[in-house]
Amino acid sequence: MKDWNWRLISTHAILIVGVLFMSLPVWVAFATSTHAPETILREGLQLWPGSHFLETYREVLFVEGGVMKSVLGTTMLKNSLILGIGFAIGKVVISMLAAYAIVYFRFRLAVPLFWVIFMTLLLPLEVRIIPSYEVVAGLGLLDTHFGLIVPLIASATGTFFFRQFFRSVPDELLEAARLDGATAWGFFIDILVPLSKTMIAAILIIMFVVGWNQYLWPLIMTTKEENYTLVIGIKQIYQILAEGGELPQYQKAFALTILATLPPVLVVLVFQNWFVKGLVESEK
Amino acid sequence: MANVQLRGVRKTYPNGAVAVRGVDMVVEDGEFIVFVGPSGCGKSTLLRMIAGLEKITEGDISIEDRRINDVSPADRDVAMVFQNYALYPHMTVRGNMSYGLKNRGMPKDEINRKVEEAAELLRISDFLDRQPNQLSGGQRQRVAMGRAIVREPKVFLFDEPLSNLDAKLRVQMRIEIKRLQRRLNVTSIYVTHDQTEAMTLADRLAVINDGKIEQIGAPIDLYNNPASLFVASFIGSPQVNLLPVTFDGSRLINGELAIDGFSDLPQSTPLVLGIRPDDLSQASHGQFTMRVDIVEQHGADNLIYGALHGITNAEEDGAEFCFKASHDLLPPLESSLSLGFDASKAMVFDQQSGQRLI
């Protein structure tokens, strides 16, 4: 009994240390964001919440000139949502179609093509960022949502996951559907997509977070302030703070950081059941 | 309803493996044909070629005199029941049964009417709004059959549909399939490796071995009159007793054993004598003496297994004879039993070619 207690306490102690280690910075950012700029300048980072919560967040989100020169926090939030959602949906659609072609159509180059796609996993965006920029700029798509999202939606990871999933779907289902007169498109929409529900959910969640956190690409793709995403905004706000002759508005920078963290956290919390299911379950 | 003709049908896979080597046959209108054979004999491939799921390498298949080699599976007017049911897991029973009709552009109320009729016939009306994972094995089997029936196809194809069920349910569903086929009178082709299923279901039975039809005919004819050693040993449970012998001009010889009553057999080649367990009987001076090894009591009858006296290969696996006796014959183990048989019911095969000689 004593031994058991000791083990319980020690494991929990380790867990608690881990949780503190991960969440304390977030907490400090939040607590600091609720203080007046004078307090922060005088006393540094704050551990306990202050009294300026509503004021700071209202200014960041809704007041023109409150955070950037002209753009509102809500506009950046909207831009980030469009990028995150478009990025996630685009990746799922493209990679499902690619995987469908690779698994179900016996064309000559299916296997080598799959490995070519797979190899692109080794090439991060940064490697091809200049040619990608050239293409998008040449097409006149700078500062558009289309130009921001489309160059990013090819996904080797997604294609790989869907390929593995489709390969585990029994062949008899395809054969039964063929006898039932389903077309290639019909089989995909009526059978494969509903079967992949949990898998789609899991990939949507991962990709939303990845898209939301994109930094470098939106940074070079957007030149106008009204197209900034939250993640870009955070970077810019520090720059503005450094330039201005007034009191640095650190509380607003922290508030923006907290706002940028919230949506991905909410998505993961709300959909975590689906997420876990999609990764472990193989009910067919 | 339609007849199905196969002419010189062959299947060679891209890797060179030959699955079907020349099959010619006609399945008559409304007939229930069973393909039976050991696993890997090509029976499933043959069925899948009729369904359109495998390409035909050579030869022709026609349904109702229409050549269907290049017709897509959906347009062949055949329906198939798969071994693992292949129900769409995310659709309800109703969805599963109506999917094929929907793809054919049938109006909704007609689909509903047909689905409900078929469900009634199969006694699954109560489950129409459930999903397959909420059903038992037997119910899923019925849904799979329902999906085939609603389409009112010209030909039913069954690919070992009962092999995932437990023994009791298998017998039940076997009877149900037979009854259903009688009632709908649709040409049916059924693949199985289970000889009991084959014997009980078939109007005609095609025994397939190594990609060829070994023999085709009414089940009881195949049982009584097998054309080859393969058919004789495949059909019948318990299996036929086989004894390697040679012919010396008047008797069949194995070791010290000599059996009278045979003539006109080749003397130079090794032969095999085959006797069904139920053709053996107890006799005071029979041809064989059996040393009782095991007695299986099946209730109505007893199966008595034992080695024969005097033969050279008595100790080998599979050399034991089986004697089907009535339930009141219960000889003590290790005792000797004198067995006789009617020479007219015995079968003699050429050991090399497997051909039936007598």
Interface residues (C-beta under 8 A of the other chain):
Chain A: P170 E172 L173 E175 A176 A177 R178 L179 D180 G181 A182 T183 G186 D190 I191 P194 L195 K197 E283 K284
Chain B: A51 G52 L53 S72 P73 A74 D75 V78 A79 M80 F82 Q83 N84 A86 L87 Y88 P89 H90 M91 Y99 G100 N103 R104 N133 R147 R151
